[in-house]
Amino acid sequence: MNVLLIGAGGREHALAWKLAQSSGLDTLYAAPGNPGIARHATIPPLDPADHRAVIDFVRRNQIGLVVIGPEQPLVDGLADNVRAIGVPVFGPGREAAKLEGSKGFTKDLCARVGIPTARYFKVTSKDGALACLEDFIVEGDVRCVIKADGLAAGKGVTVAMNRAEAEAAIADLFTGGPVQAVIEEFLEGEEASLFVLSDGTSVAAFGSAQDHKRVGEGDTGPNTGGMGAYSPAGALTADLEGRALGEIVRPTIDALAASGTPYTGVLYAGLMLTAHGPKLIEYNVRFGDPECQVLMARFEGDLLETLLAVAEGRLADLPAPNFAEAVALTVVMAARGYPGTPETGGEIKNLDAAEADGAIVFQAGTRMEGDALVASGGRVLAVTATGARVADAQTAAYAAVDAIDFPTGFVRRDIGWRAVEREKKD
């Protein structure tokens, strides 16, 4: 079967790497791709934003499955347009993709069907947002989370721990005029990510991970798209995962099906594990990045077979997804200046040396300049390794990081720190 993979980041490199191992694959195409993805796929001159061009390509090249990696094409309705010509697609349609495309849509759905999540207000003006702050006073000061309503590449969130921080975030958010935003209660607990496959009717858990969003060690500094992750997330016990599936994910899938917009693809539930059980922080309608990298490193099934079954409504016919017992951990190498203005153009060398002992270097923000591989974005590489314990995977990943010659790059040095501390106590 010929497959078209849409995307150009580390997530798509991980998917291409795993799809290339599938016995049923004939030719894998990827657009727009990157130099790492090109090791596993043919990169055609195709713009994914041009839906007519994508449809023409699918027809000309006898594509049997389209896998859409990033959120923007999903929110833009690419899956609907490809399905309209009878080709299976892994990824939700435009209406179901509102789970990520609109924070307000998701919060309203949660309120409607009783899904546990943070208390919230939707706002459309600076004055309205400021007025809401009075409802989020904890121990004498404001504590809340302020989120832009639409897509923000994982960075449109401010966790305000006092009134001054909240007012500054609101002022920044409304600088350009009216926007939509959500202001919600600050939840106490540990975060974890649960991934679930859905064909619109059936669901199947597809692993867990814990991401590290802050740019600095000890979870300090501004939010990023993710500076590293590990899988599985030990804090998400079997009991808590079962509750999340039953109380959060299943009601969401059922509500979308009942509204005539069934969800097909992977649903990423960002959870806060509170003293009262798991609560939904937000949904993403695609594999996370860098969570996808650690999931693919552990997944032991045939990815093409699995994604095709989801796209064709046959998920219930497959056995439960199988993952290795080993822990996988990925460290993001970012370009200096990220998450502000990253310094692009820095040369990257010694990737082969980094992979010599079994690590995998997934490329995200890279391009070729002549024979040189250079940085082209904020998050540049996702250096991924496995081990029996989190500490082992962490050691292997940082050894691979240290083998890479990338002078204008930087990393966090504490990915997996919570789990490593727990292991020390065991």
C-alpha positions as CSV (number, residue, x, y, z in Angstrom):
1,M,0.0,0.0,0.0
2,N,1.1,3.5,-0.8
3,V,0.8,6.0,2.2
4,L,0.9,9.8,2.3
5,L,2.1,11.3,5.5
6,I,1.4,15.0,6.1
7,G,3.8,17.0,8.2
8,A,7.4,18.1,8.7
9,G,8.3,17.8,12.4
10,G,9.8,15.4,14.9
11,R,6.4,13.7,15.3
12,E,6.2,13.0,11.6
13,H,9.8,11.7,11.5
14,A,8.8,9.2,14.3
15,L,5.7,8.2,12.4
16,A,7.7,7.8,9.2
17,W,10.4,5.7,11.0
18,K,7.7,3.4,12.3
19,L,5.6,3.2,9.2
20,A,8.7,2.3,7.2
21,Q,8.9,-0.9,9.3
22,S,5.4,-2.1,8.2
23,S,5.3,-5.2,6.1
24,G,2.3,-3.9,4.1
25,L,4.0,-0.7,3.0
26,D,4.9,-0.2,-0.7
27,T,5.8,3.5,-1.0
28,L,5.7,6.1,1.8
29,Y,5.4,9.7,0.7
30,A,5.7,12.6,3.1
31,A,4.9,16.3,2.5
32,P,6.5,18.7,3.2
33,G,8.9,16.4,5.1
34,N,12.4,17.1,6.4
35,P,15.9,15.6,5.9
36,G,15.3,13.0,8.6
37,I,11.9,12.0,7.2
38,A,13.6,11.7,3.7
39,R,15.6,8.7,5.1
40,H,12.3,6.7,5.1
41,A,10.0,8.4,2.6
42,T,9.8,10.0,-0.8
43,I,9.4,13.8,-0.5
44,P,7.2,15.1,-3.4
45,P,6.8,18.8,-4.2
46,L,3.5,19.0,-2.5
47,D,2.0,21.8,-0.3
48,P,-0.4,20.3,2.3
49,A,-2.2,23.6,2.6
50,D,-3.3,23.2,-1.1
51,H,-6.1,20.6,-0.5
52,R,-6.8,20.3,-4.3
53,A,-3.2,19.5,-4.9
54,V,-3.2,16.9,-2.1
55,I,-6.3,15.2,-3.6
56,D,-4.8,15.2,-7.0
57,F,-1.6,13.6,-5.6
58,V,-3.6,11.0,-3.8
59,R,-5.4,10.0,-6.9
60,R,-2.3,10.0,-9.2
61,N,-0.3,7.9,-6.8
62,Q,-2.9,5.3,-5.7
63,I,-2.6,6.3,-2.1
64,G,-4.4,3.9,0.2
65,L,-4.1,5.8,3.5
66,V,-3.4,9.4,4.4
67,V,-1.9,10.1,7.8
68,I,-2.2,13.7,9.0
69,G,0.4,14.5,11.6
70,P,-0.1,18.2,12.6
71,E,-3.1,19.9,14.0
72,Q,-3.5,22.8,11.5
73,P,-4.4,20.6,8.4
74,L,-7.0,18.8,10.6
75,V,-8.5,22.0,11.9
76,D,-8.6,23.2,8.2
77,G,-10.6,20.2,7.2
78,L,-8.1,18.3,5.1
79,A,-9.3,14.9,6.4
80,D,-12.9,15.7,5.3
81,N,-11.7,16.6,1.8
82,V,-9.7,13.5,1.3
83,R,-12.4,11.3,2.7
84,A,-14.8,12.8,0.2
85,I,-12.9,11.0,-2.6
86,G,-13.2,7.6,-0.7
87,V,-9.7,7.4,0.6
88,P,-9.2,6.4,4.3
89,V,-7.7,9.1,6.5
90,F,-6.1,8.8,10.0
91,G,-7.2,12.0,11.6
92,P,-10.4,13.7,12.6
93,G,-12.6,15.9,10.4
94,R,-12.9,19.7,10.9
95,E,-15.8,19.6,13.4
96,A,-14.2,16.9,15.6
97,A,-10.9,18.7,15.4
98,K,-12.5,21.7,17.3
99,L,-11.5,19.7,20.4
100,E,-8.0,21.3,19.8
101,G,-9.0,24.1,17.5
102,S,-11.1,25.8,20.2
103,K,-10.5,25.6,23.9
104,G,-14.0,27.1,24.4
105,F,-15.6,24.3,22.3
106,T,-14.0,21.6,24.5
107,K,-14.8,23.3,27.8
108,D,-18.5,23.7,26.7
109,L,-18.6,20.0,25.7
110,C,-17.1,19.0,29.1
111,A,-19.8,21.1,30.9
112,R,-22.6,19.6,28.7
113,V,-21.8,15.9,29.4
114,G,-20.2,16.2,32.9
115,I,-16.5,15.6,32.1
116,P,-14.3,16.5,35.0
117,T,-12.2,19.6,34.2
118,A,-11.3,23.0,35.6
119,R,-13.9,25.6,36.3
120,Y,-13.8,28.2,33.5
121,F,-15.1,31.3,31.8
122,K,-14.9,32.2,28.1
123,V,-14.0,35.8,27.5
124,T,-13.8,38.0,24.4
125,S,-12.6,41.3,25.8
126,K,-9.9,42.6,28.1
127,D,-12.4,44.1,30.6
128,G,-14.3,40.9,30.7
129,A,-11.2,38.9,31.3
130,L,-10.1,41.2,34.1
131,A,-13.5,40.9,35.7
132,C,-13.2,37.1,35.8
133,L,-10.1,37.2,38.0
134,E,-12.3,37.8,41.1
135,D,-13.6,34.3,40.7
136,F,-10.1,32.8,40.9
137,I,-8.8,34.1,44.2
138,V,-6.9,31.5,46.3
139,E,-5.5,32.3,49.7
140,G,-5.9,36.0,49.0
141,D,-4.4,36.3,45.5
142,V,-5.4,35.3,42.0
143,R,-4.3,31.9,40.7
144,C,-5.6,30.9,37.3
145,V,-4.7,29.6,33.8
146,I,-5.2,31.9,30.8
147,K,-5.5,30.2,27.4
148,A,-5.9,31.6,23.9
149,D,-8.9,29.9,22.4
150,G,-7.3,28.8,19.1
151,L,-4.2,26.9,18.0
152,A,-1.0,28.1,19.7
153,A,1.6,25.3,19.1
154,G,1.6,24.4,22.8
155,K,2.6,27.9,23.8
156,G,-0.6,30.0,24.2
157,V,-1.0,29.3,27.9
158,T,0.0,31.3,30.9
159,V,-0.2,29.9,34.4
160,A,-0.6,33.0,36.6
161,M,0.2,32.5,40.3
162,N,-0.8,36.1,41.3
163,R,-2.9,39.0,40.1
164,A,0.1,40.9,38.5
165,E,1.0,37.9,36.3
166,A,-2.7,37.4,35.3
167,E,-3.2,41.0,34.4
168,A,0.0,41.0,32.4
169,A,-1.0,37.9,30.5
170,I,-4.4,39.4,29.7
171,A,-2.9,42.7,28.6
172,D,-0.6,40.7,26.3
173,L,-3.4,38.5,24.9
174,F,-5.6,41.5,24.0
175,T,-2.9,43.7,22.7
176,G,-4.0,43.3,19.1
177,G,-7.7,43.8,19.7
178,P,-10.6,41.4,20.5
179,V,-9.8,37.7,20.7
180,Q,-11.4,34.7,22.3
181,A,-9.8,33.2,25.4
182,V,-10.6,30.9,28.3
183,I,-9.7,31.6,31.9
184,E,-9.8,28.6,34.2
185,E,-9.1,27.4,37.6
186,F,-5.6,26.4,38.5
187,L,-5.5,22.6,39.2
188,E,-3.1,21.1,41.7
189,G,-1.5,17.8,40.9
190,E,0.9,16.1,38.4
191,E,0.3,16.2,34.7
192,A,0.2,13.1,32.4
193,S,-0.8,12.5,28.8
194,L,-3.0,9.7,27.7
195,F,-3.3,8.7,24.1
196,V,-6.3,6.9,22.7
197,L,-7.2,5.6,19.3
198,S,-10.8,6.0,18.1
199,D,-12.5,4.9,14.9
200,G,-15.6,6.9,15.8
201,T,-17.1,4.1,17.8
202,S,-14.4,1.9,19.4
203,V,-11.6,3.2,21.5
204,A,-8.2,1.7,22.5
205,A,-5.6,3.1,24.9
206,F,-2.4,3.8,23.0
207,G,0.2,4.5,25.7
208,S,1.0,7.4,28.1
209,A,3.7,9.9,28.5
210,Q,4.8,12.9,30.6
211,D,5.9,16.0,28.7
212,H,8.1,18.8,30.0
213,K,6.6,22.1,28.8
214,R,8.8,24.7,30.5
215,V,12.0,25.8,28.9
216,G,14.2,25.6,32.0
217,E,15.3,23.0,34.5
218,G,13.0,22.4,37.4
219,D,10.0,23.4,35.2
220,T,10.9,27.1,35.1
221,G,10.6,29.7,32.4
222,P,8.0,30.1,29.7
223,N,6.0,27.3,28.1
224,T,7.3,25.7,24.9
225,G,6.0,23.1,22.5
226,G,7.8,20.5,24.7
227,M,11.4,20.1,25.8
228,G,11.3,16.4,26.3
229,A,9.1,13.5,27.4
230,Y,9.2,9.9,28.7
231,S,6.8,7.0,28.4
232,P,5.1,5.4,30.2
233,A,3.9,8.0,32.7
234,G,4.3,6.1,36.0
235,A,2.0,8.6,37.8
236,L,-0.9,7.5,35.5
237,T,-1.6,4.2,37.2
238,A,-3.8,1.5,35.7
239,D,-6.7,2.6,38.0
240,L,-6.3,6.3,37.0
241,E,-6.0,5.4,33.3
242,G,-9.2,3.4,33.6
243,R,-11.0,6.4,35.2
244,A,-9.7,8.8,32.6
245,L,-11.0,6.5,29.8
246,G,-14.4,6.0,31.4
247,E,-15.0,9.5,32.8
248,I,-13.2,11.7,30.2
249,V,-12.4,10.0,26.9
250,R,-15.4,7.7,26.4
251,P,-18.0,10.5,27.1
252,T,-16.2,12.7,24.6
253,I,-16.2,10.2,21.8
254,D,-19.8,9.4,22.5
255,A,-20.8,13.0,22.5
256,L,-19.1,13.7,19.1
257,A,-20.7,10.5,17.6
258,A,-24.1,11.6,18.8
259,S,-23.7,15.0,17.2
260,G,-22.9,13.5,13.8
261,T,-19.2,14.3,13.9
262,P,-17.5,11.0,14.9
263,Y,-13.9,11.2,16.0
264,T,-11.4,9.1,13.9
265,G,-7.7,9.2,14.8
266,V,-5.7,9.6,17.9
267,L,-7.0,11.7,20.8
268,Y,-4.4,13.1,23.2
269,A,-5.9,13.8,26.6
270,G,-3.7,16.1,28.7
271,L,-4.6,15.2,32.3
272,M,-4.1,16.7,35.7
273,L,-4.0,14.0,38.4
274,T,-5.7,15.7,41.2
275,A,-6.6,14.6,44.7
276,H,-10.1,14.0,43.4
277,G,-9.0,11.9,40.4
278,P,-8.0,12.8,36.8
279,K,-9.3,16.0,35.3
280,L,-9.0,17.1,31.7
281,I,-6.6,20.0,31.0
282,E,-7.1,20.0,27.3
283,Y,-7.3,17.8,24.2
284,N,-5.0,17.6,21.2
285,V,-6.3,15.9,18.1
286,R,-3.0,14.4,17.0
287,F,0.0,12.7,18.5
288,G,2.0,15.0,20.7
289,D,5.4,16.2,19.9
290,P,7.7,15.0,21.5
291,E,5.4,12.4,23.0
292,C,5.0,10.6,19.7
293,Q,8.7,9.9,19.6
294,V,8.7,8.0,22.8
295,L,5.4,6.2,21.9
296,M,6.9,5.0,18.6
297,A,10.1,3.9,20.3
298,R,8.0,1.6,22.5
299,F,5.2,0.5,20.2
300,E,5.6,-3.2,19.1
301,G,2.8,-3.5,16.6
302,D,2.5,-2.8,12.9
303,L,1.7,0.9,12.7
304,L,0.3,0.9,9.2
305,E,-2.0,-2.0,10.0
306,T,-3.2,-0.1,13.2
307,L,-3.7,3.3,11.6
308,L,-5.5,1.8,8.6
309,A,-7.9,-0.2,10.9
310,V,-8.7,3.1,12.7
311,A,-9.3,4.9,9.4
312,E,-11.6,2.1,8.1
313,G,-13.6,1.7,11.3
314,R,-12.1,-1.7,12.2
315,L,-10.4,-0.9,15.4
316,A,-12.4,-3.4,17.4
317,D,-11.0,-6.2,15.1
318,L,-7.5,-5.6,16.3
319,P,-5.8,-6.8,19.5
320,A,-5.0,-4.2,22.1
321,P,-2.0,-2.1,21.1
322,N,1.2,-3.7,22.5
323,F,4.1,-1.7,24.0
324,A,7.5,-2.7,25.2
325,E,8.1,-2.8,28.9
326,A,11.1,-0.6,28.4
327,V,11.0,3.1,29.2
328,A,11.6,5.5,26.3
329,L,12.8,9.1,27.0
330,T,13.4,11.9,24.5
331,V,15.4,15.1,25.0
332,V,14.6,18.0,22.7
333,M,17.6,20.0,21.3
334,A,16.3,23.5,20.7
335,A,17.9,26.4,18.9
336,R,19.3,29.2,21.0
337,G,16.6,31.8,21.6
338,Y,13.7,29.4,21.7
339,P,10.8,29.8,22.6
340,G,11.4,33.4,21.6
341,T,13.1,34.0,18.3
342,P,15.3,31.0,17.6
343,E,18.7,31.2,16.0
344,T,18.5,29.3,12.7
345,G,21.2,28.2,10.4
346,G,23.4,26.5,13.0
347,E,25.2,23.4,11.6
348,I,24.5,20.0,13.1
349,K,27.0,17.2,13.0
350,N,27.7,13.7,14.4
351,L,24.2,12.3,14.3
352,D,25.6,8.9,13.4
353,A,27.7,8.9,16.5
354,A,24.7,9.8,18.6
355,E,22.8,6.7,17.2
356,A,25.8,4.4,17.5
357,D,24.6,2.8,20.8
358,G,20.9,2.5,19.9
359,A,19.5,6.0,20.4
360,I,17.3,7.5,17.6
361,V,17.6,11.1,16.6
362,F,14.3,12.4,15.2
363,Q,14.7,15.6,13.2
364,A,12.2,18.4,13.6
365,G,13.4,21.9,12.6
366,T,16.1,21.0,10.1
367,R,17.0,21.6,6.5
368,M,19.9,20.9,4.2
369,E,22.2,23.7,3.0
370,G,24.4,22.0,0.4
371,D,25.8,19.0,2.2
372,A,25.3,20.5,5.7
373,L,22.4,19.8,8.0
374,V,21.3,23.0,9.7
375,A,18.7,24.2,12.2
376,S,15.6,25.7,10.6
377,G,13.3,26.2,13.6
378,G,13.0,26.3,17.4
379,R,12.8,22.7,18.3
380,V,15.5,21.0,16.1
381,L,16.1,17.4,17.2
382,A,14.4,14.9,19.6
383,V,17.1,12.5,20.9
384,T,15.4,9.4,22.0
385,A,16.6,6.3,23.9
386,T,15.2,3.4,25.9
387,G,16.1,1.6,29.1
388,A,14.8,-0.7,31.8
389,R,14.1,2.3,34.1
390,V,13.6,6.0,33.5
391,A,17.1,6.7,34.9
392,D,18.6,4.3,32.4
393,A,16.8,5.8,29.4
394,Q,17.7,9.3,30.7
395,T,21.4,8.4,30.9
396,A,21.4,6.9,27.4
397,A,19.5,9.9,25.9
398,Y,21.9,12.4,27.4
399,A,24.9,10.4,26.2
400,A,23.5,10.6,22.7
401,V,22.9,14.3,23.1
402,D,26.5,14.9,24.2
403,A,27.7,13.1,21.1
404,I,26.0,15.6,18.8
405,D,27.9,18.7,17.6
406,F,25.3,21.5,17.6
407,P,26.9,24.6,19.1
408,T,23.9,26.9,18.7
409,G,21.6,24.4,20.4
410,F,20.6,23.8,24.0
411,V,18.7,21.2,26.1
412,R,17.1,20.8,29.5
413,R,19.2,18.5,31.6
414,D,16.4,17.1,33.8
415,I,14.0,15.4,31.5
416,G,12.2,12.7,33.5
417,W,13.3,14.1,36.9
418,R,10.0,13.4,38.7
419,A,10.1,9.7,37.7
420,V,13.8,9.4,38.5
421,E,13.2,10.7,42.0
422,R,10.4,8.2,42.4
423,E,12.7,5.4,41.3
424,K,15.2,6.4,43.9
425,K,12.6,5.9,46.6
426,D,11.5,2.4,45.4
